[in-house]
Amino acid sequence: MRLFVAVVPPDDVLDDLEEHLEPRREAGPEIRWTDRNQWHVTLAFLGDVPERRLDDLTEALARSAAKRDPLVLRLAGAGAFPNPYAARVLWAGVEQVRGDLSAVAGGIRNASTSAGATPDGTRFQAHLTLGRFHRPTEATRWIRALDAWEGPAWRVGELALVESHLGEGRGRRPRYEVLAELPLRSRPPRTD
């Protein structure tokens, strides 16, 4: 099973992003734009996880999520990986209006490791992938065109454990299936 843990923005946030991107998509044939149903903010990419570990993993992730307060996030700005001058990936940034998304991601990564599903070793950088360039590209014009955009803020009350089915989506892209919803803390922690 190819798994990752993510924040999935709600429909109104995705509607706003889609409306902003629509006129730009036609101007960017050098980009393979990501489908709306693939838009998410990855907290931990776990890669291939044996199915026998799924129950323990889900329980560990749920415990970690339950220790964290809900967040308020906003998609804003843009950037590129690995850098704007040889970009392979164009992304929207994630602004933390309230809460610490990095701490949530760190907790999820630790919980995954303790359940035997070690995440990839990349440093966490909150982003939502908008598209991939067909070859390394100087992308500063794209970053400038998208950098001033700011989407609506939303409350994040849960995370998602997602399975990626490679080649099963539109255009042989991955198809994503949410296996578990992982609620964040719904009430203050006990002090006694």
N, C-alpha and C positions, 0 to 999 in steps of 0.2 A: 504494500500500500504506500503510495506516494503522498505524504501529508504535510500540511503547514497549518499554523495558527494565525488568525488574522482578525482585524477589525473590518467589518463590511459596512460601508456608509449606507444610510437609509435612502429610499427612492427619491425624496425631494432634493437631497444633496447630489445624487447621481443625475437627476433631471437638469439641475443647474449646470453641472459640469458638461453634460452632453450638449446643452444649448450653447455654451461657450465654445466648445470644440468644433461644432458642426461646420461653420464656415471655414475653419482652418484646415479641416481634413482634406478638402479638395485642393488646397494649396500645398499639400505635403505628400506627393506620391512617393517620396523617398522613405516614408515612414509606413510601417505596417502597424496601423492603429489597433490598440487593444479593444476588444469588445466590452461593452458596458457590463455584461454579466460576469466579467473577469476582474472588474475593478474592486480592489481591496487594499488594505494596508497590512503587509506581512509583518508579524511580530517574531516568528520563528519558522524557518524552513527546515523540516525534519527529514526530508528525502524519503527513502524507502524504509518503511517500518514493518516488521513482521506482524501479521494480523493477530497473532497470539498476544502481542503486547498492547493491543488497542484498549482493552478494559482498564488495565493498570495506568496506561497513559492518560486516558480520559479522566480517571479519578484524580490523578496527580494534577492535571491541568485545571480541573474544576476547583480543587482545594486552593491552588495558587490564585486563580481568578477571584475566588470568594474573599481573599485577604485584601483585595484592592478596591478602593473607592471608584465609583463611576467617573468617567472623564468627560470633558467637553472639548471637542476637536473641530477644526475647520481646515478644509483644503485651501491652500493659498500658495502662490508663487510657483516656481518651476526650477528644474535643474536637469542634469544629465549624468549618466554613468558611462564610462569611468570618469570622464571630464568633458567640459563643453567643446573641446577642440578635437576630440576623437570619440564622439558620442556614439554609443550603441543603444542606449535606452534614454528616452525622454520621460520625465516624471513630474507630477504635481507634488508640491510640498505639503506637509501636515503641520499645522500650527496647533500648539497645545494651549487652549484657552483656559482650561482648568484641569489639574492633575498632571501626573508624570508618566507619559507613555513609555519612556525608556525604562522606568522602574517596572512597569507592567510587563514589558518585553523581557527584561532580565529575569523576573520571577517565572515567566512561562518557559524561558530557556532552561533555567535551573530545574524546574519541575519535569521537563521533558528528559533531561539528562538523568535525573534520578529514576525515571521510569524506563530507562534503557533505550530512549529515542534521542540520541544526541543531535542537536541542531547543527547546521553548517556553521563554519567558523567566521562568517562575515560579520563585520561590525554593524550593529543596528543603526539604520538611518531611516526614519519614518518618511515614507513616500508612497505614492500611488502611481503605478506604471501606466503611462498614457500610450506609449508605442515604442517600437523598436526600429532602428534604422537598418536598412538593408546592408550597409557597410559603414565603417567608422566615418563620422560626418562632423564637420564644424557646425555646431548647433546653437551658437549664440543668438542668431535671429529668432529661433524658436523659443529660446528661454526668454528673450525680451518680449516676444509676442504674448507669452503666457504668464510672465512674472507678475504683472499688475493685477491679474484676476484673483478674486477672493470669493470663495463659496460661503454658503450659510453655515453657521456653527450647528453642531448636533451633539446630543448627549449619548455617550457610549455606555450602555448598561450591560453589555455582554460581548464576549469574544466568540469566535467560531473555530472549531477544529474541522479542517477541510481536506477532502481527498481529491487529488488531481488525477483525472483519467486522461493520459496523454493521447493526442490524436483523435479523440472522440467528439470534439466540439466542431463548430462551424469552421470550414477551411482547414481542417486537420489540426486545429488548435486544441488545447486542453479543455476538458469539461470539468467543472468544479461541482462537488457534492458536499454539502455541510453534513458532517457526521454527528456533531454534538455542538450545542450552544452552551457556553460557559459563562454563567452570570457573574458579574462583579458584585462586590458587597452591596447589600440592599439596606443595611442598617448600620449604625455606628458600632464599633467593636466594644465588647464588654470591658469594663475597667475593674471588675472585682476578681 
